[in-house]
Amino acid sequence: MQHARLKTADIQSALRQKNIGNVEDVELAILEPNVKIATSLKPNKAPATKEDIQKILDI
C-alpha cells in the first residue's frame, strides 16, 4: 500500500463501491496495473448463486 501510495480510506472507498461493507469479508485484494482494486470474497461471504439455492431446495 505504501509503495502504491494508497491509504486505508482509499481501499475502504473502493470496497464500498463494490458493495463490500466489511474488509474482513475480503479473501484477496489485488491492485491492478490500471490502479483499480480487484477483490475476491471469502467463500462464506460470497453471494449465493442460483446453483447454490437449487442445491438447498433439492435437499
PQR file of N, CA, C, O and H, with PARSE charges and radii, in Angstrom:
ATOM      1  N   MET A   1       0.814  -1.184   0.000 -0.4000 1.5000
ATOM      2  CA  MET A   1       0.000   0.000   0.000 -0.0000 2.0000
ATOM      3  C   MET A   1       0.868   1.263   0.000  0.5500 1.7000
ATOM      4  O   MET A   1       0.552   2.237  -0.684 -0.5500 1.4000
ATOM      5  N   GLN A   2       1.944   1.244   0.757 -0.4000 1.5000
ATOM      6  CA  GLN A   2       2.785   2.436   0.810 -0.0000 2.0000
ATOM      7  C   GLN A   2       3.467   2.678  -0.528  0.5500 1.7000
ATOM      8  O   GLN A   2       3.578   3.820  -0.976 -0.5500 1.4000
ATOM      9  H   GLN A   2       2.200   0.453   1.313  0.4000 1.0000
ATOM     10  N   HIS A   3       3.920   1.612  -1.163 -0.4000 1.5000
ATOM     11  CA  HIS A   3       4.583   1.751  -2.454 -0.0000 2.0000
ATOM     12  C   HIS A   3       3.625   2.339  -3.492  0.5500 1.7000
ATOM     13  O   HIS A   3       4.028   3.154  -4.321 -0.5500 1.4000
ATOM     14  H   HIS A   3       3.830   0.685  -0.800  0.4000 1.0000
ATOM     15  N   ALA A   4       2.386   1.933  -3.443 -0.4000 1.5000
ATOM     16  CA  ALA A   4       1.378   2.430  -4.383 -0.0000 2.0000
ATOM     17  C   ALA A   4       0.758   3.742  -3.893  0.5500 1.7000
ATOM     18  O   ALA A   4      -0.069   4.339  -4.581 -0.5500 1.4000
ATOM     19  H   ALA A   4       2.059   1.270  -2.769  0.4000 1.0000
ATOM     20  N   ARG A   5       1.156   4.176  -2.718 -0.4000 1.5000
ATOM     21  CA  ARG A   5       0.641   5.407  -2.103 -0.0000 2.0000
ATOM     22  C   ARG A   5      -0.865   5.364  -1.895  0.5500 1.7000
ATOM     23  O   ARG A   5      -1.564   6.359  -2.082 -0.5500 1.4000
ATOM     24  H   ARG A   5       1.828   3.690  -2.159  0.4000 1.0000
ATOM     25  N   LEU A   6      -1.346   4.198  -1.507 -0.4000 1.5000
ATOM     26  CA  LEU A   6      -2.764   4.044  -1.180 -0.0000 2.0000
ATOM     27  C   LEU A   6      -2.945   4.215   0.321  0.5500 1.7000
ATOM     28  O   LEU A   6      -2.106   3.794   1.118 -0.5500 1.4000
ATOM     29  H   LEU A   6      -0.778   3.389  -1.355  0.4000 1.0000
ATOM     30  N   LYS A   7      -4.030   4.827   0.680 -0.4000 1.5000
ATOM     31  CA  LYS A   7      -4.371   4.974   2.088 -0.0000 2.0000
ATOM     32  C   LYS A   7      -5.513   4.026   2.406  0.5500 1.7000
ATOM     33  O   LYS A   7      -6.236   3.582   1.514 -0.5500 1.4000
ATOM     34  H   LYS A   7      -4.711   5.169   0.033  0.4000 1.0000
ATOM     35  N   THR A   8      -5.664   3.725   3.675 -0.4000 1.5000
ATOM     36  CA  THR A   8      -6.741   2.842   4.111 -0.0000 2.0000
ATOM     37  C   THR A   8      -8.091   3.366   3.630  0.5500 1.7000
ATOM     38  O   THR A   8      -8.944   2.584   3.209 -0.5500 1.4000
ATOM     39  H   THR A   8      -5.076   4.086   4.399  0.4000 1.0000
ATOM     40  N   ALA A   9      -8.286   4.655   3.687 -0.4000 1.5000
ATOM     41  CA  ALA A   9      -9.558   5.249   3.243 -0.0000 2.0000
ATOM     42  C   ALA A   9      -9.801   4.991   1.759  0.5500 1.7000
ATOM     43  O   ALA A   9     -10.945   4.805   1.345 -0.5500 1.4000
ATOM     44  H   ALA A   9      -7.593   5.290   4.028  0.4000 1.0000
ATOM     45  N   ASP A  10      -8.736   4.977   0.953 -0.4000 1.5000
ATOM     46  CA  ASP A  10      -8.877   4.695  -0.482 -0.0000 2.0000
ATOM     47  C   ASP A  10      -9.373   3.268  -0.703  0.5500 1.7000
ATOM     48  O   ASP A  10     -10.238   3.018  -1.542 -0.5500 1.4000
ATOM     49  H   ASP A  10      -7.807   5.129   1.289  0.4000 1.0000
ATOM     50  N   ILE A  11      -8.815   2.350   0.056 -0.4000 1.5000
ATOM     51  CA  ILE A  11      -9.205   0.938  -0.078 -0.0000 2.0000
ATOM     52  C   ILE A  11     -10.639   0.745   0.394  0.5500 1.7000
ATOM     53  O   ILE A  11     -11.426   0.059  -0.257 -0.5500 1.4000
ATOM     54  H   ILE A  11      -8.112   2.553   0.738  0.4000 1.0000
ATOM     55  N   GLN A  12     -10.978   1.353   1.530 -0.4000 1.5000
ATOM     56  CA  GLN A  12     -12.342   1.234   2.036 -0.0000 2.0000
ATOM     57  C   GLN A  12     -13.342   1.818   1.045  0.5500 1.7000
ATOM     58  O   GLN A  12     -14.424   1.261   0.859 -0.5500 1.4000
ATOM     59  H   GLN A  12     -10.339   1.911   2.059  0.4000 1.0000
ATOM     60  N   SER A  13     -13.001   2.909   0.422 -0.4000 1.5000
ATOM     61  CA  SER A  13     -13.874   3.523  -0.577 -0.0000 2.0000
ATOM     62  C   SER A  13     -14.064   2.597  -1.778  0.5500 1.7000
ATOM     63  O   SER A  13     -15.180   2.440  -2.272 -0.5500 1.4000
ATOM     64  H   SER A  13     -12.123   3.361   0.573  0.4000 1.0000
ATOM     65  N   ALA A  14     -12.982   1.988  -2.243 -0.4000 1.5000
ATOM     66  CA  ALA A  14     -13.067   1.058  -3.377 -0.0000 2.0000
ATOM     67  C   ALA A  14     -13.934  -0.146  -3.023  0.5500 1.7000
ATOM     68  O   ALA A  14     -14.693  -0.629  -3.864 -0.5500 1.4000
ATOM     69  H   ALA A  14     -12.075   2.116  -1.842  0.4000 1.0000
ATOM     70  N   LEU A  15     -13.832  -0.632  -1.794 -0.4000 1.5000
ATOM     71  CA  LEU A  15     -14.655  -1.767  -1.365 -0.0000 2.0000
ATOM     72  C   LEU A  15     -16.123  -1.371  -1.289  0.5500 1.7000
ATOM     73  O   LEU A  15     -16.994  -2.143  -1.690 -0.5500 1.4000
ATOM     74  H   LEU A  15     -13.216  -0.240  -1.111  0.4000 1.0000
ATOM     75  N   ARG A  16     -16.402  -0.190  -0.787 -0.4000 1.5000
ATOM     76  CA  ARG A  16     -17.800   0.272  -0.719 -0.0000 2.0000
ATOM     77  C   ARG A  16     -18.408   0.385  -2.113  0.5500 1.7000
ATOM     78  O   ARG A  16     -19.588   0.091  -2.301 -0.5500 1.4000
ATOM     79  H   ARG A  16     -15.695   0.438  -0.462  0.4000 1.0000
ATOM     80  N   GLN A  17     -17.616   0.804  -3.083 -0.4000 1.5000
ATOM     81  CA  GLN A  17     -18.115   0.901  -4.455 -0.0000 2.0000
ATOM     82  C   GLN A  17     -18.469  -0.471  -5.012  0.5500 1.7000
ATOM     83  O   GLN A  17     -19.276  -0.578  -5.935 -0.5500 1.4000
ATOM     84  H   GLN A  17     -16.657   1.042  -2.930  0.4000 1.0000
ATOM     85  N   LYS A  18     -17.869  -1.520  -4.458 -0.4000 1.5000
ATOM     86  CA  LYS A  18     -18.184  -2.884  -4.868 -0.0000 2.0000
ATOM     87  C   LYS A  18     -19.211  -3.526  -3.934  0.5500 1.7000
ATOM     88  O   LYS A  18     -19.417  -4.739  -3.971 -0.5500 1.4000
ATOM     89  H   LYS A  18     -17.213  -1.433  -3.708  0.4000 1.0000
ATOM     90  N   ASN A  19     -19.853  -2.706  -3.098 -0.4000 1.5000
ATOM     91  CA  ASN A  19     -20.854  -3.164  -2.130 -0.0000 2.0000
ATOM     92  C   ASN A  19     -20.280  -4.153  -1.117  0.5500 1.7000
ATOM     93  O   ASN A  19     -20.964  -5.082  -0.689 -0.5500 1.4000
ATOM     94  H   ASN A  19     -19.685  -1.721  -3.068  0.4000 1.0000
ATOM     95  N   ILE A  20     -19.041  -3.950  -0.744 -0.4000 1.5000
ATOM     96  CA  ILE A  20     -18.407  -4.753   0.297 -0.0000 2.0000
ATOM     97  C   ILE A  20     -18.317  -3.864   1.531  0.5500 1.7000
ATOM     98  O   ILE A  20     -17.553  -2.899   1.556 -0.5500 1.4000
ATOM     99  H   ILE A  20     -18.485  -3.195  -1.092  0.4000 1.0000
ATOM    100  N   GLY A  21     -19.095  -4.193   2.546 -0.4000 1.5000
ATOM    101  CA  GLY A  21     -19.161  -3.347   3.720 -0.0000 2.0000
ATOM    102  C   GLY A  21     -18.105  -3.600   4.765  0.5500 1.7000
ATOM    103  O   GLY A  21     -17.841  -2.742   5.607 -0.5500 1.4000
ATOM    104  H   GLY A  21     -19.715  -4.977   2.525  0.4000 1.0000
ATOM    105  N   ASN A  22     -17.489  -4.783   4.719 -0.4000 1.5000
ATOM    106  CA  ASN A  22     -16.533  -5.142   5.754 -0.0000 2.0000
ATOM    107  C   ASN A  22     -15.267  -5.693   5.109  0.5500 1.7000
ATOM    108  O   ASN A  22     -15.324  -6.661   4.349 -0.5500 1.4000
ATOM    109  H   ASN A  22     -17.704  -5.480   4.034  0.4000 1.0000
ATOM    110  N   VAL A  23     -14.146  -5.090   5.405 -0.4000 1.5000
ATOM    111  CA  VAL A  23     -12.879  -5.529   4.819 -0.0000 2.0000
ATOM    112  C   VAL A  23     -12.552  -6.971   5.225  0.5500 1.7000
ATOM    113  O   VAL A  23     -11.825  -7.663   4.512 -0.5500 1.4000
ATOM    114  H   VAL A  23     -14.100  -4.305   6.022  0.4000 1.0000
ATOM    115  N   GLU A  24     -13.079  -7.422   6.356 -0.4000 1.5000
ATOM    116  CA  GLU A  24     -12.831  -8.791   6.813 -0.0000 2.0000
ATOM    117  C   GLU A  24     -13.517  -9.830   5.929  0.5500 1.7000
ATOM    118  O   GLU A  24     -13.198 -11.016   6.017 -0.5500 1.4000
ATOM    119  H   GLU A  24     -13.669  -6.859   6.935  0.4000 1.0000
ATOM    120  N   ASP A  25     -14.451  -9.408   5.081 -0.4000 1.5000
ATOM    121  CA  ASP A  25     -15.120 -10.326   4.149 -0.0000 2.0000
ATOM    122  C   ASP A  25     -14.264 -10.627   2.924  0.5500 1.7000
ATOM    123  O   ASP A  25     -14.573 -11.539   2.157 -0.5500 1.4000
ATOM    124  H   ASP A  25     -14.711  -8.445   5.009  0.4000 1.0000
ATOM    125  N   VAL A  26     -13.197  -9.867   2.740 -0.4000 1.5000
ATOM    126  CA  VAL A  26     -12.340  -9.999   1.566 -0.0000 2.0000
ATOM    127  C   VAL A  26     -11.263 -11.046   1.814  0.5500 1.7000
ATOM    128  O   VAL A  26     -10.527 -10.983   2.798 -0.5500 1.4000
ATOM    129  H   VAL A  26     -12.947  -9.126   3.362  0.4000 1.0000
ATOM    130  N   GLU A  27     -11.188 -12.005   0.904 -0.4000 1.5000
ATOM    131  CA  GLU A  27     -10.146 -13.036   0.989 -0.0000 2.0000
ATOM    132  C   GLU A  27      -8.872 -12.557   0.296  0.5500 1.7000
ATOM    133  O   GLU A  27      -7.766 -12.813   0.772 -0.5500 1.4000
ATOM    134  H   GLU A  27     -11.786 -12.057   0.105  0.4000 1.0000
ATOM    135  N   LEU A  28      -9.034 -11.860  -0.833 -0.4000 1.5000
ATOM    136  CA  LEU A  28      -7.893 -11.431  -1.627 -0.0000 2.0000
ATOM    137  C   LEU A  28      -8.217 -10.106  -2.299  0.5500 1.7000
ATOM    138  O   LEU A  28      -9.306  -9.924  -2.845 -0.5500 1.4000
ATOM    139  H   LEU A  28      -9.933 -11.653  -1.219  0.4000 1.0000
ATOM    140  N   ALA A  29      -7.267  -9.188  -2.255 -0.4000 1.5000
ATOM    141  CA  ALA A  29      -7.406  -7.919  -2.966 -0.0000 2.0000
ATOM    142  C   ALA A  29      -6.127  -7.688  -3.759  0.5500 1.7000
ATOM    143  O   ALA A  29      -5.023  -7.829  -3.232 -0.5500 1.4000
ATOM    144  H   ALA A  29      -6.383  -9.336  -1.812  0.4000 1.0000
ATOM    145  N   ILE A  30      -6.286  -7.332  -5.024 -0.4000 1.5000
ATOM    146  CA  ILE A  30      -5.136  -7.141  -5.910 -0.0000 2.0000
ATOM    147  C   ILE A  30      -5.225  -5.747  -6.517  0.5500 1.7000
ATOM    148  O   ILE A  30      -6.271  -5.337  -7.020 -0.5500 1.4000
ATOM    149  H   ILE A  30      -7.183  -7.217  -5.452  0.4000 1.0000
ATOM    150  N   LEU A  31      -4.119  -5.036  -6.459 -0.4000 1.5000
ATOM    151  CA  LEU A  31      -4.047  -3.733  -7.113 -0.0000 2.0000
ATOM    152  C   LEU A  31      -3.633  -3.982  -8.552  0.5500 1.7000
ATOM    153  O   LEU A  31      -2.505  -4.395  -8.823 -0.5500 1.4000
ATOM    154  H   LEU A  31      -3.270  -5.369  -6.050  0.4000 1.0000
ATOM    155  N   GLU A  32      -4.555  -3.727  -9.473 -0.4000 1.5000
ATOM    156  CA  GLU A  32      -4.319  -3.963 -10.888 -0.0000 2.0000
ATOM    157  C   GLU A  32      -3.456  -2.843 -11.475  0.5500 1.7000
ATOM    158  O   GLU A  32      -3.379  -1.758 -10.900 -0.5500 1.4000
ATOM    159  H   GLU A  32      -5.471  -3.391  -9.253  0.4000 1.0000
ATOM    160  N   PRO A  33      -2.800  -3.099 -12.627 -0.5600 1.5000
ATOM    161  CA  PRO A  33      -1.969  -2.073 -13.262  0.2800 2.0000
ATOM    162  C   PRO A  33      -2.732  -0.787 -13.600  0.5500 1.7000
ATOM    163  O   PRO A  33      -2.135   0.287 -13.671 -0.5500 1.4000
ATOM    164  N   ASN A  34      -4.049  -0.894 -13.808 -0.4000 1.5000
ATOM    165  CA  ASN A  34      -4.851   0.290 -14.109 -0.0000 2.0000
ATOM    166  C   ASN A  34      -5.285   1.021 -12.831  0.5500 1.7000
ATOM    167  O   ASN A  34      -6.154   1.893 -12.873 -0.5500 1.4000
ATOM    168  H   ASN A  34      -4.534  -1.766 -13.751  0.4000 1.0000
ATOM    169  N   VAL A  35      -4.677   0.661 -11.706 -0.4000 1.5000
ATOM    170  CA  VAL A  35      -4.891   1.261 -10.386 -0.0000 2.0000
ATOM    171  C   VAL A  35      -6.283   0.969  -9.825  0.5500 1.7000
ATOM    172  O   VAL A  35      -6.745   1.669  -8.924 -0.5500 1.4000
ATOM    173  H   VAL A  35      -3.971  -0.047 -11.672  0.4000 1.0000
ATOM    174  N   LYS A  36      -6.938  -0.033 -10.338 -0.4000 1.5000
ATOM    175  CA  LYS A  36      -8.205  -0.476  -9.768 -0.0000 2.0000
ATOM    176  C   LYS A  36      -7.922  -1.659  -8.852  0.5500 1.7000
ATOM    177  O   LYS A  36      -6.910  -2.344  -9.004 -0.5500 1.4000
ATOM    178  H   LYS A  36      -6.562  -0.601 -11.070  0.4000 1.0000
ATOM    179  N   ILE A  37      -8.813  -1.891  -7.910 -0.4000 1.5000
ATOM    180  CA  ILE A  37      -8.636  -2.981  -6.954 -0.0000 2.0000
ATOM    181  C   ILE A  37      -9.596  -4.113  -7.312  0.5500 1.7000
ATOM    182  O   ILE A  37     -10.811  -3.924  -7.354 -0.5500 1.4000
ATOM    183  H   ILE A  37      -9.635  -1.334  -7.786  0.4000 1.0000
ATOM    184  N   ALA A  38      -9.032  -5.284  -7.566 -0.4000 1.5000
ATOM    185  CA  ALA A  38      -9.827  -6.486  -7.812 -0.0000 2.0000
ATOM    186  C   ALA A  38      -9.949  -7.239  -6.491  0.5500 1.7000
ATOM    187  O   ALA A  38      -8.976  -7.355  -5.746 -0.5500 1.4000
ATOM    188  H   ALA A  38      -8.045  -5.437  -7.531  0.4000 1.0000
ATOM    189  N   THR A  39     -11.131  -7.743  -6.205 -0.4000 1.5000
ATOM    190  CA  THR A  39     -11.337  -8.418  -4.925 -0.0000 2.0000
ATOM    191  C   THR A  39     -11.959  -9.795  -5.116  0.5500 1.7000
ATOM    192  O   THR A  39     -12.636 -10.075  -6.105 -0.5500 1.4000
ATOM    193  H   THR A  39     -11.922  -7.649  -6.810  0.4000 1.0000
ATOM    194  N   SER A  40     -11.703 -10.628  -4.135 -0.4000 1.5000
ATOM    195  CA  SER A  40     -12.323 -11.941  -4.056 -0.0000 2.0000
ATOM    196  C   SER A  40     -12.830 -12.090  -2.627  0.5500 1.7000
ATOM    197  O   SER A  40     -12.068 -11.942  -1.671 -0.5500 1.4000
ATOM    198  H   SER A  40     -11.154 -10.401  -3.331  0.4000 1.0000
ATOM    199  N   LEU A  41     -14.114 -12.381  -2.489 -0.4000 1.5000
ATOM    200  CA  LEU A  41     -14.695 -12.538  -1.164 -0.0000 2.0000
ATOM    201  C   LEU A  41     -14.407 -13.925  -0.599  0.5500 1.7000
ATOM    202  O   LEU A  41     -14.168 -14.874  -1.345 -0.5500 1.4000
ATOM    203  H   LEU A  41     -14.733 -12.501  -3.266  0.4000 1.0000
ATOM    204  N   LYS A  42     -14.433 -14.027   0.712 -0.4000 1.5000
ATOM    205  CA  LYS A  42     -14.313 -15.326   1.367 -0.0000 2.0000
ATOM    206  C   LYS A  42     -15.513 -16.160   0.934  0.5500 1.7000
ATOM    207  O   LYS A  42     -16.599 -15.617   0.733 -0.5500 1.4000
ATOM    208  H   LYS A  42     -14.627 -13.256   1.318  0.4000 1.0000
ATOM    209  N   PRO A  43     -15.333 -17.470   0.789 -0.5600 1.5000
ATOM    210  CA  PRO A  43     -16.425 -18.320   0.285  0.2800 2.0000
ATOM    211  C   PRO A  43     -17.735 -18.187   1.068  0.5500 1.7000
ATOM    212  O   PRO A  43     -18.812 -18.219   0.474 -0.5500 1.4000
ATOM    213  N   ASN A  44     -17.654 -18.038   2.385 -0.4000 1.5000
ATOM    214  CA  ASN A  44     -18.886 -17.947   3.174 -0.0000 2.0000
ATOM    215  C   ASN A  44     -19.506 -16.549   3.132  0.5500 1.7000
ATOM    216  O   ASN A  44     -20.585 -16.340   3.686 -0.5500 1.4000
ATOM    217  H   ASN A  44     -16.778 -18.012   2.868  0.4000 1.0000
ATOM    218  N   LYS A  45     -18.840 -15.591   2.485 -0.4000 1.5000
ATOM    219  CA  LYS A  45     -19.366 -14.234   2.371 -0.0000 2.0000
ATOM    220  C   LYS A  45     -19.818 -13.900   0.951  0.5500 1.7000
ATOM    221  O   LYS A  45     -20.441 -12.861   0.730 -0.5500 1.4000
ATOM    222  H   LYS A  45     -17.963 -15.761   2.035  0.4000 1.0000
ATOM    223  N   ALA A  46     -19.516 -14.760  -0.001 -0.4000 1.5000
ATOM    224  CA  ALA A  46     -19.905 -14.527  -1.391 -0.0000 2.0000
ATOM    225  C   ALA A  46     -21.417 -14.704  -1.538  0.5500 1.7000
ATOM    226  O   ALA A  46     -22.007 -15.536  -0.848 -0.5500 1.4000
ATOM    227  H   ALA A  46     -19.010 -15.603   0.179  0.4000 1.0000
ATOM    228  N   PRO A  47     -22.043 -13.942  -2.416 -0.5600 1.5000
ATOM    229  CA  PRO A  47     -23.488 -14.079  -2.628  0.2800 2.0000
ATOM    230  C   PRO A  47     -23.842 -15.470  -3.161  0.5500 1.7000
ATOM    231  O   PRO A  47     -23.067 -16.081  -3.897 -0.5500 1.4000
ATOM    232  N   ALA A  48     -25.001 -15.949  -2.786 -0.4000 1.5000
ATOM    233  CA  ALA A  48     -25.464 -17.248  -3.253 -0.0000 2.0000
ATOM    234  C   ALA A  48     -25.800 -17.176  -4.738  0.5500 1.7000
ATOM    235  O   ALA A  48     -26.363 -16.190  -5.214 -0.5500 1.4000
ATOM    236  H   ALA A  48     -25.631 -15.453  -2.188  0.4000 1.0000
ATOM    237  N   THR A  49     -25.449 -18.231  -5.457 -0.4000 1.5000
ATOM    238  CA  THR A  49     -25.791 -18.321  -6.867 -0.0000 2.0000
ATOM    239  C   THR A  49     -27.092 -19.098  -7.018  0.5500 1.7000
ATOM    240  O   THR A  49     -27.580 -19.693  -6.057 -0.5500 1.4000
ATOM    241  H   THR A  49     -24.991 -19.032  -5.071  0.4000 1.0000
ATOM    242  N   LYS A  50     -27.648 -19.094  -8.209 -0.4000 1.5000
ATOM    243  CA  LYS A  50     -28.857 -19.887  -8.463 -0.0000 2.0000
ATOM    244  C   LYS A  50     -28.582 -21.359  -8.191  0.5500 1.7000
ATOM    245  O   LYS A  50     -29.446 -22.078  -7.689 -0.5500 1.4000
ATOM    246  H   LYS A  50     -27.252 -18.611  -8.990  0.4000 1.0000
ATOM    247  N   GLU A  51     -27.375 -21.801  -8.526 -0.4000 1.5000
ATOM    248  CA  GLU A  51     -26.996 -23.199  -8.295 -0.0000 2.0000
ATOM    249  C   GLU A  51     -26.981 -23.514  -6.801  0.5500 1.7000
ATOM    250  O   GLU A  51     -27.447 -24.576  -6.389 -0.5500 1.4000
ATOM    251  H   GLU A  51     -26.673 -21.217  -8.934  0.4000 1.0000
ATOM    252  N   ASP A  52     -26.449 -22.602  -5.985 -0.4000 1.5000
ATOM    253  CA  ASP A  52     -26.437 -22.794  -4.526 -0.0000 2.0000
ATOM    254  C   ASP A  52     -27.858 -22.933  -3.979  0.5500 1.7000
ATOM    255  O   ASP A  52     -28.142 -23.805  -3.159 -0.5500 1.4000
ATOM    256  H   ASP A  52     -26.070 -21.738  -6.319  0.4000 1.0000
ATOM    257  N   ILE A  53     -28.732 -22.063  -4.447 -0.4000 1.5000
ATOM    258  CA  ILE A  53     -30.127 -22.090  -3.966 -0.0000 2.0000
ATOM    259  C   ILE A  53     -30.822 -23.361  -4.416  0.5500 1.7000
ATOM    260  O   ILE A  53     -31.593 -23.943  -3.652 -0.5500 1.4000
ATOM    261  H   ILE A  53     -28.502 -21.354  -5.113  0.4000 1.0000
ATOM    262  N   GLN A  54     -30.567 -23.804  -5.639 -0.4000 1.5000
ATOM    263  CA  GLN A  54     -31.183 -25.031  -6.118 -0.0000 2.0000
ATOM    264  C   GLN A  54     -30.733 -26.233  -5.304  0.5500 1.7000
ATOM    265  O   GLN A  54     -31.540 -27.113  -5.005 -0.5500 1.4000
ATOM    266  H   GLN A  54     -29.941 -23.331  -6.259  0.4000 1.0000
ATOM    267  N   LYS A  55     -29.469 -26.283  -4.944 -0.4000 1.5000
ATOM    268  CA  LYS A  55     -28.964 -27.384  -4.100 -0.0000 2.0000
ATOM    269  C   LYS A  55     -29.701 -27.428  -2.771  0.5500 1.7000
ATOM    270  O   LYS A  55     -30.029 -28.507  -2.280 -0.5500 1.4000
ATOM    271  H   LYS A  55     -28.813 -25.568  -5.187  0.4000 1.0000
ATOM    272  N   ILE A  56     -29.962 -26.271  -2.189 -0.4000 1.5000
ATOM    273  CA  ILE A  56     -30.677 -26.214  -0.919 -0.0000 2.0000
ATOM    274  C   ILE A  56     -32.107 -26.678  -1.101  0.5500 1.7000
ATOM    275  O   ILE A  56     -32.628 -27.410  -0.259 -0.5500 1.4000
ATOM    276  H   ILE A  56     -29.695 -25.394  -2.588  0.4000 1.0000
ATOM    277  N   LEU A  57     -32.754 -26.269  -2.181 -0.4000 1.5000
ATOM    278  CA  LEU A  57     -34.134 -26.669  -2.444 -0.0000 2.0000
ATOM    279  C   LEU A  57     -34.251 -28.164  -2.705  0.5500 1.7000
ATOM    280  O   LEU A  57     -35.278 -28.769  -2.395 -0.5500 1.4000
ATOM    281  H   LEU A  57     -32.331 -25.675  -2.865  0.4000 1.0000
ATOM    282  N   ASP A  58     -33.212 -28.763  -3.272 -0.4000 1.5000
ATOM    283  CA  ASP A  58     -33.238 -30.188  -3.575 -0.0000 2.0000
ATOM    284  C   ASP A  58     -33.085 -31.066  -2.327  0.5500 1.7000
ATOM    285  O   ASP A  58     -33.412 -32.252  -2.350 -0.5500 1.4000
ATOM    286  H   ASP A  58     -32.379 -28.271  -3.525  0.4000 1.0000
ATOM    287  N   ILE A  59     -32.593 -30.481  -1.258 -0.4000 1.5000
ATOM    288  CA  ILE A  59     -32.375 -31.274  -0.032 -0.0000 2.0000
ATOM    289  C   ILE A  59     -33.675 -31.578   0.653  0.5500 1.7000
ATOM    290  O   ILE A  59     -33.686 -32.234   1.695 -0.5500 1.4000
ATOM    291  H   ILE A  59     -32.328 -29.517  -1.238  0.4000 1.0000
TER
END
